[in-house]
Amino acid sequence: MSAHRSNPSSGRRPRPRTPEPECRAVSDAGSLSAQTPGRAVGTAARARPAGYLARHSTLRQLQVFEAVARLGSFTRAAEELFLAQPTVSMQLKKLTDTIGLPLLEQVGIRIQLTDTGREVYAACQEVLGALANLEMKLADIKGLKRGYLRLAVITSAKYLAPHLLGRFCRLYPGVEVSLKVTNRERLLERIASHGDDLYILGQPPQGLEVEAYPLIPNPLVVMAARSHPLVNVANIPLKRLLEEPFIMREPGSGTRDALLRLFETKGLPAPVARMEFGSNEAIKQAIVAGLGISVLSLHSLVLEGTSGPIAILDVQGFPIQRHWYVVYPKGRKPSVVAQAFLEFVKQEGRHIAENLDKEMEKIRRLRSAKPRKREKPLAKDN
């Protein structure tokens, strides 16, 4: 925009021009271009001849854009692709110029996809997914399992996922894997955006069309410090737990919802949370410190064992029998590696379930072998 200057000889001020409204489109990392609505970043929007995009864009540009769009960050995309950030910026600018429309826009400090960007992102996922699947099929023909597996799991499954991935990678050392551990809300967002190949969670999501397969039992048990007075007490009434301070997972957690449903079905008021944590590890530390009792997955004791500093209480209605599920969006065909992992976890799940049954039987035997006691009633004041 040229600057307005007054003419000293005229003695009149120029009329200020009304600025046109601006929208900000991201043209490269860290720089914004002010655009008049309707104008595109880079090459002006105009009709392209058939095949123009195929001739003037590259797979590397699509790969860079897909990473930026998925991760929401130029820096993180550069790190994932082992590229310098200026290279990421340059590749994205070339793709934007080729398309002739802005692909990203900045809202506050975050970058978001434009309508055009969303269409290009979906196409990138299809193209890159098809190439990855082709690469896996070719490796499969050669007798080698190669490829990439993206797995996202709910927080409570973080004890299970590394075990599964470790055994799977020993079977298929040519497969690279990534594991994302997050809460249920974020996991549902990742399912909706098709951000990963497979997902493991405690309950199939409502409102999302997915293929779901039960993986292994996920029993929820009542845990307390080994020194708690209810340890070794037989057949504790569920109502008795209302007298104890509860340590719970955050609202929206599947574990918390299962606990509240149990009390509701028994006609009992919901227990009041003395403390809330978003991590099973933090809850276990609070239990050991004597801050209260909690309900967690039996799998969360995989490191401490059932004879460590945390004891399992014998409470009516427990364990709450649940399952972990492995899911993926309906209509999306799993890649060769994802399909191999599905078959693997189905078989591995049977072995884990058998071991879990043995562990529960061991707990029952220990309970029956120890002298049982009944809780002493509180002394009444005279």
TORKOL-4160 file (C-alpha; in steps of 0.2 Angstrom, whole numbers, padded with zeros to 4 digits, m for minus):
382
<pt num="1" X="0000" Y="0000" Z="0000"/>
<pt num="2" X="0008" Y="0017" Z="m0005"/>
<pt num="3" X="0009" Y="0030" Z="0009"/>
<pt num="4" X="m0003" Y="0045" Z="0008"/>
<pt num="5" X="0006" Y="0062" Z="0008"/>
<pt num="6" X="m0002" Y="0079" Z="0011"/>
<pt num="7" X="0002" Y="0093" Z="m0001"/>
<pt num="8" X="0009" Y="0108" Z="0009"/>
<pt num="9" X="0003" Y="0120" Z="m0005"/>
<pt num="10" X="m0015" Y="0114" Z="m0005"/>
<pt num="11" X="m0018" Y="0115" Z="0014"/>
<pt num="12" X="m0030" Y="0101" Z="0013"/>
<pt num="13" X="m0028" Y="0084" Z="0021"/>
<pt num="14" X="m0030" Y="0068" Z="0011"/>
<pt num="15" X="m0046" Y="0058" Z="0014"/>
<pt num="16" X="m0040" Y="0042" Z="0024"/>
<pt num="17" X="m0043" Y="0026" Z="0014"/>
<pt num="18" X="m0054" Y="0013" Z="0023"/>
<pt num="19" X="m0044" Y="m0003" Z="0025"/>
<pt num="20" X="m0050" Y="m0018" Z="0017"/>
<pt num="21" X="m0054" Y="m0033" Z="0029"/>
<pt num="22" X="m0039" Y="m0045" Z="0031"/>
<pt num="23" X="m0038" Y="m0063" Z="0033"/>
<pt num="24" X="m0022" Y="m0071" Z="0038"/>
<pt num="25" X="m0015" Y="m0086" Z="0028"/>
<pt num="26" X="0000" Y="m0096" Z="0032"/>
<pt num="27" X="0012" Y="m0096" Z="0018"/>
<pt num="28" X="0027" Y="m0103" Z="0027"/>
<pt num="29" X="0033" Y="m0106" Z="0045"/>
<pt num="30" X="0032" Y="m0091" Z="0056"/>
<pt num="31" X="0026" Y="m0079" Z="0042"/>
<pt num="32" X="0009" Y="m0073" Z="0039"/>
<pt num="33" X="0003" Y="m0065" Z="0023"/>
<pt num="34" X="m0012" Y="m0053" Z="0024"/>
<pt num="35" X="m0024" Y="m0057" Z="0011"/>
<pt num="36" X="m0039" Y="m0048" Z="0004"/>
<pt num="37" X="m0054" Y="m0060" Z="0005"/>
<pt num="38" X="m0055" Y="m0071" Z="m0010"/>
<pt num="39" X="m0037" Y="m0070" Z="m0015"/>
<pt num="40" X="m0025" Y="m0085" Z="m0013"/>
<pt num="41" X="m0008" Y="m0087" Z="m0006"/>
<pt num="42" X="0005" Y="m0089" Z="m0020"/>
<pt num="43" X="m0001" Y="m0091" Z="m0037"/>
<pt num="44" X="m0018" Y="m0082" Z="m0041"/>
<pt num="45" X="m0033" Y="m0094" Z="m0041"/>
<pt num="46" X="m0037" Y="m0099" Z="m0059"/>
<pt num="47" X="m0042" Y="m0114" Z="m0069"/>
<pt num="48" X="m0029" Y="m0127" Z="m0070"/>
<pt num="49" X="m0027" Y="m0138" Z="m0085"/>
<pt num="50" X="m0030" Y="m0157" Z="m0082"/>
<pt num="51" X="m0016" Y="m0166" Z="m0074"/>
<pt num="52" X="m0007" Y="m0149" Z="m0069"/>
<pt num="53" X="m0007" Y="m0154" Z="m0050"/>
<pt num="54" X="0001" Y="m0171" Z="m0055"/>
<pt num="55" X="0015" Y="m0163" Z="m0065"/>
<pt num="56" X="0019" Y="m0149" Z="m0054"/>
<pt num="57" X="0018" Y="m0156" Z="m0036"/>
<pt num="58" X="0029" Y="m0170" Z="m0028"/>
<pt num="59" X="0026" Y="m0184" Z="m0016"/>
<pt num="60" X="0038" Y="m0175" Z="m0004"/>
<pt num="61" X="0027" Y="m0160" Z="m0004"/>
<pt num="62" X="0012" Y="m0170" Z="0000"/>
<pt num="63" X="0021" Y="m0179" Z="0014"/>
<pt num="64" X="0027" Y="m0163" Z="0021"/>
<pt num="65" X="0010" Y="m0155" Z="0021"/>
<pt num="66" X="0002" Y="m0171" Z="0028"/>
<pt num="67" X="0014" Y="m0170" Z="0043"/>
<pt num="68" X="0011" Y="m0151" Z="0046"/>
<pt num="69" X="m0008" Y="m0154" Z="0045"/>
<pt num="70" X="m0008" Y="m0169" Z="0056"/>
<pt num="71" X="0004" Y="m0162" Z="0069"/>
<pt num="72" X="m0002" Y="m0144" Z="0068"/>
<pt num="73" X="0016" Y="m0138" Z="0069"/>
<pt num="74" X="0030" Y="m0134" Z="0056"/>
<pt num="75" X="0043" Y="m0138" Z="0070"/>
<pt num="76" X="0036" Y="m0155" Z="0074"/>
<pt num="77" X="0034" Y="m0160" Z="0056"/>
<pt num="78" X="0052" Y="m0155" Z="0053"/>
<pt num="79" X="0057" Y="m0166" Z="0067"/>
<pt num="80" X="0047" Y="m0181" Z="0062"/>
<pt num="81" X="0053" Y="m0180" Z="0044"/>
<pt num="82" X="0071" Y="m0177" Z="0049"/>
<pt num="83" X="0071" Y="m0160" Z="0039"/>
<pt num="84" X="0076" Y="m0143" Z="0042"/>
<pt num="85" X="0062" Y="m0131" Z="0046"/>
<pt num="86" X="0066" Y="m0120" Z="0031"/>
<pt num="87" X="0065" Y="m0135" Z="0020"/>
<pt num="88" X="0047" Y="m0139" Z="0027"/>
<pt num="89" X="0042" Y="m0121" Z="0024"/>
<pt num="90" X="0049" Y="m0121" Z="0006"/>
<pt num="91" X="0040" Y="m0137" Z="0001"/>
<pt num="92" X="0024" Y="m0131" Z="0008"/>
<pt num="93" X="0025" Y="m0115" Z="m0001"/>
<pt num="94" X="0028" Y="m0124" Z="m0017"/>
<pt num="95" X="0013" Y="m0135" Z="m0015"/>
<pt num="96" X="0002" Y="m0119" Z="m0010"/>
<pt num="97" X="0008" Y="m0110" Z="m0026"/>
<pt num="98" X="0004" Y="m0125" Z="m0036"/>
<pt num="99" X="m0013" Y="m0127" Z="m0029"/>
<pt num="100" X="m0016" Y="m0108" Z="m0030"/>
<pt num="101" X="m0027" Y="m0107" Z="m0014"/>
<pt num="102" X="m0021" Y="m0106" Z="0005"/>
<pt num="103" X="m0020" Y="m0122" Z="0014"/>
<pt num="104" X="m0017" Y="m0116" Z="0031"/>
<pt num="105" X="m0023" Y="m0101" Z="0042"/>
<pt num="106" X="m0018" Y="m0095" Z="0059"/>
<pt num="107" X="m0030" Y="m0093" Z="0073"/>
<pt num="108" X="m0022" Y="m0086" Z="0088"/>
<pt num="109" X="m0006" Y="m0095" Z="0090"/>
<pt num="110" X="m0012" Y="m0111" Z="0081"/>
<pt num="111" X="m0013" Y="m0115" Z="0063"/>
<pt num="112" X="m0028" Y="m0123" Z="0056"/>
<pt num="113" X="m0033" Y="m0131" Z="0039"/>
<pt num="114" X="m0043" Y="m0121" Z="0027"/>
<pt num="115" X="m0057" Y="m0129" Z="0017"/>
<pt num="116" X="m0045" Y="m0132" Z="0003"/>
<pt num="117" X="m0032" Y="m0138" Z="0016"/>
<pt num="118" X="m0045" Y="m0151" Z="0022"/>
<pt num="119" X="m0048" Y="m0158" Z="0005"/>
<pt num="120" X="m0029" Y="m0159" Z="0001"/>
<pt num="121" X="m0026" Y="m0167" Z="0018"/>
<pt num="122" X="m0039" Y="m0181" Z="0014"/>
<pt num="123" X="m0031" Y="m0184" Z="m0003"/>
<pt num="124" X="m0013" Y="m0184" Z="0005"/>
<pt num="125" X="m0019" Y="m0197" Z="0017"/>
<pt num="126" X="m0026" Y="m0208" Z="0003"/>
<pt num="127" X="m0011" Y="m0206" Z="m0008"/>
<pt num="128" X="0002" Y="m0209" Z="0006"/>
<pt num="129" X="m0008" Y="m0223" Z="0013"/>
<pt num="130" X="m0009" Y="m0232" Z="m0003"/>
<pt num="131" X="0010" Y="m0230" Z="m0006"/>
<pt num="132" X="0013" Y="m0237" Z="0012"/>
<pt num="133" X="0001" Y="m0251" Z="0009"/>
<pt num="134" X="0010" Y="m0255" Z="m0008"/>
<pt num="135" X="0027" Y="m0255" Z="0001"/>
<pt num="136" X="0020" Y="m0267" Z="0014"/>
<pt num="137" X="0013" Y="m0279" Z="0001"/>
<pt num="138" X="0029" Y="m0279" Z="m0009"/>
<pt num="139" X="0038" Y="m0283" Z="0007"/>
<pt num="140" X="0025" Y="m0296" Z="0011"/>
<pt num="141" X="0028" Y="m0304" Z="m0006"/>
<pt num="142" X="0046" Y="m0305" Z="m0003"/>
<pt num="143" X="0043" Y="m0314" Z="0014"/>
<pt num="144" X="0047" Y="m0299" Z="0024"/>
<pt num="145" X="0035" Y="m0289" Z="0035"/>
<pt num="146" X="0040" Y="m0271" Z="0033"/>
<pt num="147" X="0031" Y="m0255" Z="0036"/>
<pt num="148" X="0024" Y="m0243" Z="0049"/>
<pt num="149" X="0011" Y="m0245" Z="0062"/>
<pt num="150" X="0003" Y="m0230" Z="0072"/>
<pt num="151" X="m0005" Y="m0236" Z="0088"/>
<pt num="152" X="m0015" Y="m0224" Z="0100"/>
<pt num="153" X="m0021" Y="m0231" Z="0117"/>
<pt num="154" X="m0030" Y="m0225" Z="0131"/>
<pt num="155" X="m0020" Y="m0220" Z="0147"/>
<pt num="156" X="m0025" Y="m0236" Z="0157"/>
<pt num="157" X="m0019" Y="m0247" Z="0143"/>
<pt num="158" X="m0001" Y="m0240" Z="0143"/>
<pt num="159" X="0004" Y="m0255" Z="0153"/>
<pt num="160" X="m0003" Y="m0267" Z="0140"/>
<pt num="161" X="0003" Y="m0258" Z="0124"/>
<pt num="162" X="0022" Y="m0259" Z="0126"/>
<pt num="163" X="0020" Y="m0278" Z="0130"/>
<pt num="164" X="0010" Y="m0281" Z="0114"/>
<pt num="165" X="0022" Y="m0270" Z="0103"/>
<pt num="166" X="0037" Y="m0278" Z="0110"/>
<pt num="167" X="0032" Y="m0295" Z="0106"/>
<pt num="168" X="0025" Y="m0290" Z="0089"/>
<pt num="169" X="0042" Y="m0281" Z="0084"/>
<pt num="170" X="0051" Y="m0296" Z="0089"/>
<pt num="171" X="0041" Y="m0306" Z="0077"/>
<pt num="172" X="0043" Y="m0292" Z="0063"/>
<pt num="173" X="0059" Y="m0283" Z="0066"/>
<pt num="174" X="0057" Y="m0273" Z="0050"/>
<pt num="175" X="0041" Y="m0264" Z="0056"/>
<pt num="176" X="0043" Y="m0247" Z="0064"/>
<pt num="177" X="0030" Y="m0242" Z="0077"/>
<pt num="178" X="0024" Y="m0226" Z="0085"/>
<pt num="179" X="0014" Y="m0226" Z="0101"/>
<pt num="180" X="0003" Y="m0212" Z="0107"/>
<pt num="181" X="m0004" Y="m0213" Z="0125"/>
<pt num="182" X="m0018" Y="m0201" Z="0129"/>
<pt num="183" X="m0035" Y="m0199" Z="0138"/>
<pt num="184" X="m0052" Y="m0205" Z="0131"/>
<pt num="185" X="m0057" Y="m0188" Z="0125"/>
<pt num="186" X="m0041" Y="m0185" Z="0115"/>
<pt num="187" X="m0042" Y="m0203" Z="0109"/>
<pt num="188" X="m0059" Y="m0201" Z="0101"/>
<pt num="189" X="m0053" Y="m0185" Z="0092"/>
<pt num="190" X="m0039" Y="m0195" Z="0085"/>
<pt num="191" X="m0051" Y="m0209" Z="0079"/>
<pt num="192" X="m0062" Y="m0195" Z="0071"/>
<pt num="193" X="m0048" Y="m0188" Z="0062"/>
<pt num="194" X="m0040" Y="m0205" Z="0056"/>
<pt num="195" X="m0024" Y="m0200" Z="0064"/>
<pt num="196" X="m0018" Y="m0218" Z="0068"/>
<pt num="197" X="m0020" Y="m0235" Z="0061"/>
<pt num="198" X="m0027" Y="m0244" Z="0076"/>
<pt num="199" X="m0033" Y="m0239" Z="0094"/>
<pt num="200" X="m0035" Y="m0248" Z="0110"/>
<pt num="201" X="m0048" Y="m0242" Z="0123"/>
<pt num="202" X="m0059" Y="m0248" Z="0136"/>
<pt num="203" X="m0076" Y="m0246" Z="0128"/>
<pt num="204" X="m0081" Y="m0244" Z="0109"/>
<pt num="205" X="m0085" Y="m0226" Z="0106"/>
<pt num="206" X="m0103" Y="m0220" Z="0105"/>
<pt num="207" X="m0107" Y="m0209" Z="0090"/>
<pt num="208" X="m0092" Y="m0215" Z="0079"/>
<pt num="209" X="m0093" Y="m0228" Z="0066"/>
<pt num="210" X="m0079" Y="m0241" Z="0070"/>
<pt num="211" X="m0075" Y="m0259" Z="0069"/>
<pt num="212" X="m0071" Y="m0265" Z="0087"/>
<pt num="213" X="m0064" Y="m0282" Z="0092"/>
<pt num="214" X="m0063" Y="m0287" Z="0111"/>
<pt num="215" X="m0045" Y="m0289" Z="0115"/>
<pt num="216" X="m0042" Y="m0295" Z="0133"/>
<pt num="217" X="m0052" Y="m0294" Z="0150"/>
<pt num="218" X="m0048" Y="m0279" Z="0159"/>
<pt num="219" X="m0055" Y="m0282" Z="0177"/>
<pt num="220" X="m0057" Y="m0267" Z="0189"/>
<pt num="221" X="m0053" Y="m0270" Z="0207"/>
<pt num="222" X="m0053" Y="m0260" Z="0223"/>
<pt num="223" X="m0035" Y="m0256" Z="0229"/>
<pt num="224" X="m0029" Y="m0250" Z="0246"/>
<pt num="225" X="m0012" Y="m0248" Z="0255"/>
<pt num="226" X="m0006" Y="m0265" Z="0262"/>
<pt num="227" X="m0008" Y="m0257" Z="0280"/>
<pt num="228" X="m0026" Y="m0253" Z="0277"/>
<pt num="229" X="m0038" Y="m0260" Z="0290"/>
<pt num="230" X="m0049" Y="m0268" Z="0277"/>
<pt num="231" X="m0035" Y="m0279" Z="0270"/>
<pt num="232" X="m0040" Y="m0297" Z="0273"/>
<pt num="233" X="m0057" Y="m0293" Z="0278"/>
<pt num="234" X="m0069" Y="m0305" Z="0269"/>
<pt num="235" X="m0084" Y="m0300" Z="0258"/>
<pt num="236" X="m0084" Y="m0281" Z="0261"/>
<pt num="237" X="m0101" Y="m0274" Z="0258"/>
<pt num="238" X="m0101" Y="m0261" Z="0243"/>
<pt num="239" X="m0109" Y="m0249" Z="0255"/>
<pt num="240" X="m0095" Y="m0249" Z="0267"/>
<pt num="241" X="m0083" Y="m0241" Z="0254"/>
<pt num="242" X="m0093" Y="m0225" Z="0255"/>
<pt num="243" X="m0085" Y="m0222" Z="0272"/>
<pt num="244" X="m0068" Y="m0222" Z="0264"/>
<pt num="245" X="m0059" Y="m0207" Z="0255"/>
<pt num="246" X="m0059" Y="m0211" Z="0237"/>
<pt num="247" X="m0046" Y="m0207" Z="0224"/>
<pt num="248" X="m0053" Y="m0206" Z="0207"/>
<pt num="249" X="m0048" Y="m0204" Z="0189"/>
<pt num="250" X="m0053" Y="m0188" Z="0180"/>
<pt num="251" X="m0072" Y="m0185" Z="0175"/>
<pt num="252" X="m0075" Y="m0194" Z="0158"/>
<pt num="253" X="m0063" Y="m0208" Z="0162"/>
<pt num="254" X="m0070" Y="m0226" Z="0158"/>
<pt num="255" X="m0064" Y="m0233" Z="0174"/>
<pt num="256" X="m0073" Y="m0219" Z="0184"/>
<pt num="257" X="m0089" Y="m0221" Z="0174"/>
<pt num="258" X="m0089" Y="m0240" Z="0177"/>
<pt num="259" X="m0087" Y="m0237" Z="0196"/>
<pt num="260" X="m0101" Y="m0225" Z="0196"/>
<pt num="261" X="m0113" Y="m0236" Z="0186"/>
<pt num="262" X="m0110" Y="m0250" Z="0199"/>
<pt num="263" X="m0115" Y="m0239" Z="0214"/>
<pt num="264" X="m0130" Y="m0233" Z="0204"/>
<pt num="265" X="m0136" Y="m0251" Z="0199"/>
<pt num="266" X="m0135" Y="m0255" Z="0218"/>
<pt num="267" X="m0146" Y="m0240" Z="0222"/>
<pt num="268" X="m0131" Y="m0232" Z="0232"/>
<pt num="269" X="m0125" Y="m0214" Z="0231"/>
<pt num="270" X="m0110" Y="m0211" Z="0221"/>
<pt num="271" X="m0094" Y="m0210" Z="0231"/>
<pt num="272" X="m0086" Y="m0193" Z="0233"/>
<pt num="273" X="m0069" Y="m0191" Z="0226"/>
<pt num="274" X="m0057" Y="m0184" Z="0239"/>
<pt num="275" X="m0044" Y="m0182" Z="0226"/>
<pt num="276" X="m0044" Y="m0184" Z="0207"/>
<pt num="277" X="m0029" Y="m0188" Z="0195"/>
<pt num="278" X="m0027" Y="m0191" Z="0177"/>
<pt num="279" X="m0014" Y="m0204" Z="0179"/>
<pt num="280" X="m0014" Y="m0222" Z="0187"/>
<pt num="281" X="0003" Y="m0220" Z="0193"/>
<pt num="282" X="m0001" Y="m0204" Z="0203"/>
<pt num="283" X="m0016" Y="m0214" Z="0210"/>
<pt num="284" X="m0005" Y="m0228" Z="0215"/>
<pt num="285" X="0007" Y="m0217" Z="0224"/>
<pt num="286" X="m0008" Y="m0209" Z="0233"/>
<pt num="287" X="m0014" Y="m0226" Z="0239"/>
<pt num="288" X="0003" Y="m0231" Z="0245"/>
<pt num="289" X="0004" Y="m0214" Z="0255"/>
<pt num="290" X="m0013" Y="m0219" Z="0264"/>
<pt num="291" X="m0023" Y="m0205" Z="0256"/>
<pt num="292" X="m0037" Y="m0217" Z="0251"/>
<pt num="293" X="m0043" Y="m0231" Z="0241"/>
<pt num="294" X="m0046" Y="m0232" Z="0223"/>
<pt num="295" X="m0053" Y="m0243" Z="0209"/>
<pt num="296" X="m0041" Y="m0247" Z="0195"/>
<pt num="297" X="m0037" Y="m0260" Z="0182"/>
<pt num="298" X="m0028" Y="m0276" Z="0188"/>
<pt num="299" X="m0016" Y="m0273" Z="0174"/>
<pt num="300" X="m0010" Y="m0257" Z="0182"/>
<pt num="301" X="m0001" Y="m0268" Z="0195"/>
<pt num="302" X="0010" Y="m0277" Z="0182"/>
<pt num="303" X="0026" Y="m0270" Z="0190"/>
<pt num="304" X="0022" Y="m0271" Z="0208"/>
<pt num="305" X="0013" Y="m0287" Z="0208"/>
<pt num="306" X="m0002" Y="m0291" Z="0219"/>
<pt num="307" X="0009" Y="m0294" Z="0234"/>
<pt num="308" X="0017" Y="m0278" Z="0234"/>
<pt num="309" X="0013" Y="m0262" Z="0244"/>
<pt num="310" X="m0004" Y="m0261" Z="0236"/>
<pt num="311" X="m0017" Y="m0274" Z="0241"/>
<pt num="312" X="m0033" Y="m0279" Z="0233"/>
<pt num="313" X="m0049" Y="m0278" Z="0244"/>
<pt num="314" X="m0062" Y="m0292" Z="0244"/>
<pt num="315" X="m0077" Y="m0281" Z="0240"/>
<pt num="316" X="m0095" Y="m0287" Z="0234"/>
<pt num="317" X="m0098" Y="m0283" Z="0216"/>
<pt num="318" X="m0079" Y="m0284" Z="0211"/>
<pt num="319" X="m0070" Y="m0286" Z="0200"/>
<pt num="320" X="m0080" Y="m0276" Z="0188"/>
<pt num="321" X="m0078" Y="m0286" Z="0172"/>
<pt num="322" X="m0073" Y="m0276" Z="0157"/>
<pt num="323" X="m0063" Y="m0278" Z="0141"/>
<pt num="324" X="m0051" Y="m0268" Z="0131"/>
<pt num="325" X="m0055" Y="m0266" Z="0113"/>
<pt num="326" X="m0045" Y="m0263" Z="0097"/>
<pt num="327" X="m0054" Y="m0252" Z="0085"/>
<pt num="328" X="m0052" Y="m0243" Z="0068"/>
<pt num="329" X="m0064" Y="m0232" Z="0058"/>
<pt num="330" X="m0077" Y="m0242" Z="0049"/>
<pt num="331" X="m0074" Y="m0241" Z="0030"/>
<pt num="332" X="m0056" Y="m0239" Z="0032"/>
<pt num="333" X="m0046" Y="m0254" Z="0026"/>
<pt num="334" X="m0032" Y="m0258" Z="0038"/>
<pt num="335" X="m0014" Y="m0258" Z="0031"/>
<pt num="336" X="m0005" Y="m0275" Z="0029"/>
<pt num="337" X="0005" Y="m0271" Z="0045"/>
<pt num="338" X="m0011" Y="m0266" Z="0054"/>
<pt num="339" X="m0020" Y="m0281" Z="0049"/>
<pt num="340" X="m0005" Y="m0292" Z="0054"/>
<pt num="341" X="m0005" Y="m0283" Z="0071"/>
<pt num="342" X="m0024" Y="m0286" Z="0073"/>
<pt num="343" X="m0021" Y="m0305" Z="0070"/>
<pt num="344" X="m0007" Y="m0305" Z="0082"/>
<pt num="345" X="m0016" Y="m0296" Z="0096"/>
<pt num="346" X="m0031" Y="m0308" Z="0094"/>
<pt num="347" X="m0020" Y="m0323" Z="0097"/>
<pt num="348" X="m0009" Y="m0314" Z="0111"/>
<pt num="349" X="m0025" Y="m0308" Z="0119"/>
<pt num="350" X="m0030" Y="m0326" Z="0122"/>
<pt num="351" X="m0013" Y="m0330" Z="0131"/>
<pt num="352" X="m0015" Y="m0314" Z="0141"/>
<pt num="353" X="m0032" Y="m0319" Z="0146"/>
<pt num="354" X="m0027" Y="m0336" Z="0152"/>
<pt num="355" X="m0013" Y="m0329" Z="0162"/>
<pt num="356" X="m0025" Y="m0316" Z="0170"/>
<pt num="357" X="m0037" Y="m0330" Z="0175"/>
<pt num="358" X="m0022" Y="m0339" Z="0183"/>
<pt num="359" X="m0018" Y="m0322" Z="0193"/>
<pt num="360" X="m0035" Y="m0320" Z="0199"/>
<pt num="361" X="m0036" Y="m0338" Z="0204"/>
<pt num="362" X="m0019" Y="m0335" Z="0214"/>
<pt num="363" X="m0027" Y="m0320" Z="0222"/>
<pt num="364" X="m0042" Y="m0331" Z="0227"/>
<pt num="365" X="m0031" Y="m0345" Z="0234"/>
<pt num="366" X="m0021" Y="m0332" Z="0244"/>
<pt num="367" X="m0037" Y="m0325" Z="0252"/>
<pt num="368" X="m0043" Y="m0342" Z="0257"/>
<pt num="369" X="m0027" Y="m0347" Z="0264"/>
<pt num="370" X="m0025" Y="m0332" Z="0275"/>
<pt num="371" X="m0035" Y="m0331" Z="0291"/>
<pt num="372" X="m0050" Y="m0321" Z="0287"/>
<pt num="373" X="m0056" Y="m0307" Z="0299"/>
<pt num="374" X="m0071" Y="m0296" Z="0300"/>
<pt num="375" X="m0070" Y="m0278" Z="0302"/>
<pt num="376" X="m0071" Y="m0272" Z="0320"/>
<pt num="377" X="m0086" Y="m0261" Z="0324"/>
<pt num="378" X="m0082" Y="m0244" Z="0329"/>
<pt num="379" X="m0083" Y="m0241" Z="0348"/>
<pt num="380" X="m0098" Y="m0231" Z="0354"/>
<pt num="381" X="m0095" Y="m0217" Z="0366"/>
<pt num="382" X="m0103" Y="m0220" Z="0383"/>
